Amino acid sequence: MNEDDRRPDKPRPTMKEKARAELDARRAREAAALRANLRRRKQQVRDRTEKAPEDREG
């Protein structure tokens, strides 16, 4: 097979404006959910450390 027989690479599809906006919105929602989850987990750790000394004294 020589160079003339090779097919050129197919052009990659481009994203339409609506698709790009939907992807950006989805990524923003995911990032917000991850931040909220991290805040909840940190608060759970704080709550556990605050309750732990009380449990030991009793």
FENZI-V610117 format. One record per backbone hydrogen bond with DSSP energy under -0.5 kcal/mol. CO is the residue of the C=O (numbers start at 1). NH is the residue of the N-H. If there is no record, write none. Layout:
<<CO/NH> <CO/NH>>
This chain:
<<2/5> <2/6> <3/6> <16/20> <17/21> <18/22> <19/23> <20/24> <21/25> <22/26> <23/27> <24/28> <25/29> <26/30> <27/31> <28/32> <29/33> <30/34> <31/35> <32/36> <33/37> <34/38> <35/39> <36/40> <37/41> <38/42> <39/43> <40/44> <41/45> <42/46> <43/47> <44/48> <45/49> <46/50> <47/51> <48/52> <49/53> <50/54> <51/55> <52/56> <53/57> <54/58>>
